[in-house]
Amino acid sequence: MPSTVSLLVNPASGSGRAAVAAGRLLTRLRALGTEPTVLIGRSAADSARLAREAVRRKPDALVAVGGDGMVHTALQAVAGTDVPLGVVPAGTGNDIARELGIGRSATEAAERIARGYTVPADTVHCTGQGVDLHYLSVLACGFDSRVNERVNGFPISLGRAGYLVGLAAELRSFRPIPYRIEVDGEVLEAEGMLAAVGNTRCYGGGMKVCPGARYDDGLLEVVFVHAVAAADFVRFFPRVFSGTHTELDEVAVVRGRRVTITTDGRAAGIPAVVGYADGERVGETPLTCEIAPKSVRVLM
């Protein structure tokens, strides 16, 4: 049974659900004979610092209690180390936990942590100008990341509804983006709506944008949506919830180990394209995503 467990908690995540989950988790872990250390940062940067310091002490596990953003923060500290990653989903989307098959129960999470059973999972090493990080789920790059940018600028959080509001607002001004996508040396150049690079299937609270992606197969799935009229995009966008959008002629799917996405719409007055991974802002293109097989151990 693990004796040293660090809990990285975002109490505000999920409108306070993470604080409740952390309390229940602490109670159960103590009953199981473990006395965890609780880490609560004053900011995202402070949480990242606390996670790095915890991993340097080599705990039996670093457990993220919160949403995908908190898992992403913990991942930066544990990727490539022997310290296992635990996930207790208590955010809004919880796409990473869903793809790993991890439920919301804090009691079950405590027992999972106490058992200490892990499975190896792939991560994606993403690099670019000023970018050097790992992610577990999907890199969004295009219309979807523009929606994220818009939603993050809202004065209040609207939860999942905020994404739909942002989507409708972005459609009014969005123009197709000139892409150059290189996958293991093969190049696709075309105007498009979005490009997604998935290690798992989902983002945005259950949208199966990369329906064939798996966290343990050593491959990335790249989904590219060619330029279409706004009305057509609205018509087939709901298919992303079932993952059947990849059956459309307007959608290309490629699999590989190394992907570089470059965009250049400056001549047409199109704003710079920003990538989001695990729901977190990464940076502007060009971005390179490379699979890092079995680079993290996850408590399952």
N, C-alpha and C positions, 0 to 999 in steps of 0.2 A: 504494500500500500504506500503510495506517495506520502512523504511526511512534510515536504516543503513545497507549497503551492502558492504562487503569486496570482492574485485576482486583479486584473486591470479593468476598472469599472468606470463607465460614464453614467453617473446617476440620472442625468437628464434625458438619456436616450429612451425613445419610445414613450415620451410624455411621462417619465418617471417610472416606467415599468422596470428599467434596469436596476434602480435602487431597491425595489421590492424583491426582484429576483436575486440580487446580491445578498440581501438579508436572509432569505430562505436558504440560499446556497451555503452561507456561513454556518447557519444553525445545523444543517445536515452534515456538512463536512466535519464540524466539531464533534457531532454525535458519532461519526465514523472514525474518530481518533486523529483527525488532521487539524492543525491550527494554521490556517492560511494567513498570508500577508495581503492586505488590501492596498491597492495603489489607485489613487484618484488624482488626476492631474488638474491643474488650474486652467489648462488650455490644451489644444491638440498637441502642440509642441512639447508641453510639459509631460503629457501622457506618454509621448514617444520617448522622452528622456527616461522616465521612470521604467518603461518597458525594457530599454537597453540596459539600464543599471541592474534590473532584476535578472535578466538573462546572464549577465556577467557573473552573478552569484550562483549560477547553475542550479536553479530550482528543479524540482521534479516535473513541473509544468508551469506554463504561463497561460492563464485562462482569461479570455476576453469576454466581459459581460456587457452587452450592449448591442448595437447594430453592426452593419457591415463595415462602417467606418472604424469602429473600435477593433474589429477583427483585423482590418487592414493595418492599423497601427501596431498591433501585437505581432503581425506577420513580419514586419520589417525587422523586428528584434530577433525572431526565432529562425527565420529562413536561413538554411545552410548550417544550423547548429544542431546539437543533440537534444535541445530542450523542446519537449512536445508542446503543441498548441491545443488549448481547449477552447471550445466555443459554447457560450450560453446565450442564445438569441433573445434579445429584448429590445430590438429596435423597430423600425417601421417596415422595411422590406425583408430583411433577414434572408437574402438570397443565398449567401454562402452556406449558412446552416441548412437551408432547405436542400441544397445540392449535396451536402455531406450526409443528409439523412438524420439530422440532429433536431429533436423537438424542443419545445419551449420549457418543459418541466424542469424546475430548479432541483427537485429531488432526484430525478433521473440523472441530471447533470452531475450532481455530487457523487452519485454511485458510479457514474462513468469515470469521473476523475479518480475516485478511490481505487477502481480496478486497475487503472493505468494502462489499459490496452490501447495501442496505437496502430494506425495504418499509415503508410507513406502516401503522400500526395504531391502532385506536380504543382509548381508555381510558375509564374511568368516573370522573367527578368525584363523590365522595361527601361530603356535608356533613351536619352536625347539630350538636347542642350539644357544643362542644369537638372536633368532627370536621371535618377538611378535608384530604382525601387523594384519590389516584387508585388505581384497581385495574384489573387486566387480565382477571381471570377471572370469578368469581361472588361475589355477596354472598349469604350464607346468613343467614336470619333466622327463627328459630323452633325446631322440634325439632332440626334439624341443628346450629344454632349452640349449642343447649343441650348436645348431645353433645360438641361441641368444648370447651365450658366444662368439662364433666366430665372429658374426656380430658386436658386441660391440667392438671388437678388431680391426675392420677395421679403417684405418687412416682417411677416409672420409665417410660421410653418403651417402648411395645409395638409401635411401628411401625404398619402398617396394621391389625393385629389389635386394636390399642387402640381403633380406631373402632368395631369390631363389639362389643367389650366395653362401651364407653360407650353404644352404641345400646341394647343389651339392658338396661342399668341404667336408662337414662332412660325407657324404655317403662313401667317399673313405676310411675313417679310423674307422667308427663306428662299435662297437661290441655290441651285445645284453647285456642287464644289468640284473643281478639277482634281482628281486623285491620280497618284502613281503608287501602286501597291506591289511590292516585291515579296513573293513567297518562295523561299528556298531557290532563289535565282530566277524564277519565272515572274514576268512583269505584266500587270494589268494597268492600262491607262485609260481612264474614262471619266466623264462627269457623273457624279453620283449624289445620292441623298445622305448615305451614311456608310461607314465601314466599322465592323465590330470584330474584335479578336478575342475569342473565347477559350478559356480553360475549363469552364463549366457552361451550362446552358443559359442561365437566367441573369437578368438585371431588372431594375425598376420595380421590384416587388412581384416577381413571377413571370415576367415577359421572357419567353424562350427564344431569345434572339439568335442564339447559336445552338440549335436543338441537338446537334450531333456531338457537341463537346463533352469530354469526360475528364475528370481531374486526375486520372491515373493511367492514361493511354500514351503519354509521351508526345502528344500532338496538340496543335492549336487548330481551331476552326475559325476561318475567316469568312464572314458574311458581308457581301457588298451589294447595296441596293443602287441600281443604276438610276439616272435622272428620270423622273416622271413628273407629270403634272400634279399639282397639289391635290386636286380632286381624286386622282387615281391613288395617290399615297394614302389619303384618308380612307379610301375604300378598302385597301388591302392591309392597312396597318393593324387592325384588330386580329389578323391572323398570327401576329407575333405571340399572342397569348397561348396559342396551341402549337406554335412552332411550324405551322404549315406554310408560312410565307416563303420558305425556301423552295417550294414547288413552283413558284411563279417564274416566268421567263425573265422578269425584271431583276431577279435576285441571283447572284452568283455565289457559289460556295466552294472554297478551296481549303485544303488541309496541308499543314506543314509544320516545321519546327522553328523557322525564323521568318519574321514578317516585319517589313519596313513600310510605314505609311508616310507619304509625302503629299502635301497639298499646296497649291499656289493659286489663289484667286485674286491676288493683288491687282493684276492688270484689269480685272473686271470689277474691282471695288468690293470684293467679297472679304469679310473680316477673317482674321486668322482663325484657324481651327484648333480647338483645345481638346485634348483627350481626357477622359475620366475613366478611372479603373477602380473597381470595388465601390463605385459611387463617389470616389474622391478625385478632386482635380489633380491632374498629373502635370500638364504643361502643353505647350504648342507643338505641333508637328514641325519637322519630321520626328517620328517616334519609331523605335525598333523594339519588337517584342520577341523574346526567345524563350522557348520552353526550358525549364530547369527541372528535369525529371526527379521525382521523389526527394525534393529539397526541403520538405517539412513533414514532420510526423504529427498526425492529428489524433487526439483522444476520441475514440469512437465507442 
